[in-house]
C-alpha cells in the first residue's frame, strides 16, 4: 500500500471515526477528566463509580464496540469515539491529543494488553506523572511487562530460571540461535499477545517453511521477534494482584492443553490448584520473585497480573512470561469465584486513583486463600469452520457460569488467536481431577448441542 502524497480525490471516503457526544452541561463540576482507550468492551463507567468524584469519561474504542453499545451505555460517557482498524489506526493518538488540549486529562485508563503501550505513550505526552506509589503505568514499566526480551533479561538477572532466548531482527539471528541451541525452538513477537504469529519449529523442514513465511521476511527493517528454546513440561498460568508494590493475591492454575496449539485444539482449559497441592506454594514463591523483579520506580503501585511458567520433568520451575493485566480466557470469572473480587474492576479503580477498600488486599499473598472449598476450572471452546447454531444456556449441575460469545448464524473461518472462542464456561468439582473430568464433559455437552453448517 502506498502512502497518499497528494489530497484524495473528491469521491474518497475514509470511514475511520464516529463520535457520540452527550448533551451534558459544561458548567457541571467535574473533578477529573479521564481518557479511556479500549480495544474491547468493558463496563468502565459502571466500575468508575466513586461518590467522592465526578469523572468526565471519554471513551476511544473500536467501531465494532460502539455498534454493540446500548444507548444507556453511551450516555454513561461524556463522549464516545469509535475507530475502524483500532489496533493500527493512528487517528486514535491524533484524536486523544486534540481532546487533551480541551479536557486536560488527569488519567489514561486501559485494560487490554494491546492497548498498554499506546496508553503509556499518551501519558508521557500529556505529562501525567508515574511513580512507584502512583497508579499510572509508565513506558518503562509497560515495556517490562510487554517486551518479552526485556522482561526475560530482567527476571534472569534476579536469579529466575528462563529458557535460552535471543532477539530476532532478521533470519540470520534465528539461524545463529538454532546453530547454538538446536531444535526445537519457539519464535514469537516480542510484544505479542494471544499466541498470534507464534510458531514452534521442531526441525529443518519446519524451519524452511517458517523462513518462507512473511513473519520474518523483512530484509531492511527490524522485525521485533524473539526466539527461545522449547521447554518440555506442564504449563501453569498464575493470576493475582499487586497492591502498593506487594503481591497480595497469587494463585496458580494448570493448563489442560497448550495455548500455543490453539489452532489445533477444540478447546483451551485450565483448573486452579487446591491449597493443599504441594506445587501451589512453590509456584507462588516463583511468581512473587518475578513481581518483585519487575516492580519499577516509575509505577504503578497496584495492578493485576497474569503470568505463565513451566514445571519440567526435572522438577524445575521455568519462567515463561507475565503481563500487568487480568488474564484472558475465563480467568476473571474463575478468580471472582475463588476470591470474590473482579480484577478488571479493581484495576480500573486503582488506575483513576479511587481509594477503594478491599479487605483481601490487606493480607499477604501467603494469607490469601480461596473462599470456596471446591475446585474450579475454566474452558474456552473454539469454533469450527462454518455457520454456528449454539445453546443460549447451560444447566449442567457442575457449571458455575456459561457465556456465549457467538450468535446463531455467525460464520467462522480460521482462528486468529487463542482468544477466538465461541463460548466460555467455569465448572466446579470436589477435586482437581473431577474438575478436569467436568471440563471435558462440558466440551462434549457443547458439541452435542451445537451445529455447524458448512460454508
DANOR-V442298 format. One record per residue. RES is the residue in one letter. PHI is phi as a letter, one per 30 degrees, with the letter a starting at -180 (NA if undefined). BURIAL is b if it has 16 or more other C-alpha atoms within 10 Angstrom, else e. Layout:
res->(RES,RES)
phi->(PHI,PHI)
burial->(BURIAL,BURIAL)
//
This chain:
res->(X,X,X,X,X,X,X,X,X,X,X,X,X,X,X,X,X,X,X,X,X,X,X,X,X,X,X,X,X,X,X,X,X,X,X,X,X,X,X,X,X,X,X,X,X,X,X,X,X,X,X,X,X,X,X,X,X,X,X,X,X,X,X,X,X,X,X,X,X,X,X,X,X,X,X,X,X,X,X,X,X,X,X,X,X,X,X,X,X,X,X,X,X,X,X,X,X,X,X,X,X,X,X,X,X,X,X,X,X,X,X,X,X,X,X,X,X,X,X,X,X,X,X,X,X,X,X,X,X,X,X,X,X,X,X,X,X,X,X,X,X,X,X,X,X,X,X,X,X,X,X,X,X,X,X,X,X,X,X,X,X,X,X,X,X,X,X,X,X,X,X,X,X,X,X,X,X,X,X,X,X,X,X,X,X,X,X,X,X,X,X,X,X,X,X,X,X,X,X,X,X,X,X,X,X,X,X,X,X,X,X,X,X,X,X,X,X,X,X,X,X,X,X,X,X,X,X,X,X,X,X,X,X,X,X,X,X,X,X,X,X,X,X,X,X,X,X,X,X,X,X,X,X,X,X,X,X,X,X,X,X,X,X,X,X,X,X,X,X,X,X,X,X,X,X,X,X,X,X,X,X,X,X,X,X,X,X,X,X,X,X,X,X,X,X,X,X,X,X,X,X,X,X,X,X,X,X,X,X,X,X,X,X,X,X,X,X,X,X,X,X,X,X,X,X,X,X,X,X,X,X,X,X,X,X,X,X,X,X,X,X,X,X,X,X,X,X,X,X,X,X,X,X,X,X,X,X,X,X,X,X,X,X,X,X,X,X,X,X,X,X,X,X,X,X,X,X,X,X,X,X,X,X,X,X,X,X,X,X,X,X,X,X,X,X,X,X,X,X,X,X,X,X,X,X,X,X,X,X,X,X,X,X,X,X,X,X,X,X,X,X,X,X,X,X,X,X,X,X,X,X,X,X,X,X,X,X,X,X,X,X,X,X,X,X,X,X,X,X,X,X,X,X,X,X)
phi->(NA,c,d,d,c,b,e,d,d,e,c,d,b,c,d,c,a,b,b,b,b,d,d,c,d,d,d,d,d,d,d,b,c,b,c,c,c,b,d,b,d,b,d,e,e,d,d,c,d,b,d,d,b,c,c,d,c,c,c,c,b,d,d,d,d,d,d,c,d,d,e,d,e,d,d,d,c,d,a,b,c,c,b,d,h,e,d,c,d,d,d,d,d,d,d,d,d,d,d,d,d,c,c,h,d,c,b,b,c,a,b,d,e,d,c,d,d,e,d,d,d,d,d,d,d,d,i,d,d,b,a,d,c,c,c,c,d,d,d,e,d,e,d,d,c,c,d,d,d,d,e,d,d,d,d,d,d,c,i,d,d,b,d,e,a,a,d,b,c,a,d,d,d,d,d,d,d,d,d,d,c,i,d,d,b,c,c,a,d,d,c,d,a,i,i,d,h,c,b,c,c,c,a,d,d,e,d,d,d,d,d,d,d,d,d,b,c,d,c,b,a,d,c,h,c,b,b,b,d,d,c,d,l,d,c,b,c,b,b,l,b,c,b,h,i,b,d,c,b,b,b,c,b,c,d,d,b,c,d,d,c,e,d,c,d,d,a,b,b,a,b,d,d,d,e,d,d,d,d,e,d,d,d,e,d,e,d,d,d,d,d,d,d,c,d,c,d,c,i,d,d,b,a,d,b,b,c,b,a,c,c,d,e,d,i,c,c,c,d,c,a,a,b,c,a,d,d,d,h,c,d,d,d,d,d,d,d,d,b,i,b,c,d,d,d,d,d,d,d,d,d,c,i,d,d,c,d,c,e,e,d,d,c,d,d,d,d,d,b,e,d,c,c,c,d,b,b,b,b,c,c,c,d,c,c,k,c,c,b,b,d,c,b,b,c,d,d,c,c,d,a,b,b,c,d,d,c,e,j,d,c,c,b,d,d,c,a,d,c,d,c,c,a,b,b,c,b,b,a,d,b,d,d,d,d,e,d,d,d,d,d,d,d,d,d,d,d,d,c,c,b,b,c,d,d)
burial->(e,e,e,e,e,e,e,e,e,e,e,e,e,e,e,e,b,e,e,e,e,e,e,e,e,e,e,e,e,e,e,b,b,b,b,b,b,b,b,e,e,e,e,b,b,e,e,b,e,e,e,e,e,e,b,b,b,b,b,b,b,b,b,b,b,b,e,e,e,e,e,e,e,b,b,b,b,b,b,b,b,b,b,b,e,b,e,e,e,e,e,b,b,e,e,b,b,e,e,b,e,e,e,b,b,b,b,b,b,b,b,b,b,b,b,b,b,b,b,b,b,b,b,e,e,b,e,b,b,b,b,b,e,b,b,b,b,b,b,e,b,b,b,b,b,b,b,b,b,e,b,b,e,b,b,b,e,e,e,b,b,b,e,e,b,b,b,b,b,b,e,e,b,b,e,e,b,b,e,e,e,e,b,b,b,b,b,b,b,b,b,b,b,b,b,b,e,b,b,b,b,e,e,e,e,e,b,e,e,b,e,e,e,e,b,b,e,e,e,e,e,e,b,b,b,b,b,b,b,b,b,e,b,b,b,b,b,b,b,b,b,b,b,b,b,b,b,b,b,b,b,b,b,b,b,b,b,b,b,b,b,b,b,e,e,b,b,b,b,b,b,b,b,b,e,e,e,e,e,b,b,e,b,b,e,b,b,b,b,b,b,e,b,b,b,b,b,b,b,b,b,b,b,b,b,b,b,b,b,b,b,e,e,e,e,e,b,b,b,b,b,b,b,b,b,b,b,e,b,b,b,b,b,b,b,e,b,b,b,e,b,b,b,b,b,b,b,b,b,b,b,b,e,b,e,e,e,e,e,b,b,e,e,e,b,e,e,b,b,b,e,e,e,e,b,b,b,b,b,b,b,b,b,b,e,b,b,b,b,b,b,e,e,b,e,e,e,b,b,b,b,b,b,b,e,b,e,e,e,e,b,b,e,e,b,e,b,b,b,b,b,b,b,b,b,b,b,b,b,e,e,b,e,b,b,b,e,b,b,e,e,b,b,e,e,b,e,e,e,e,b,b,e,e,e)
//
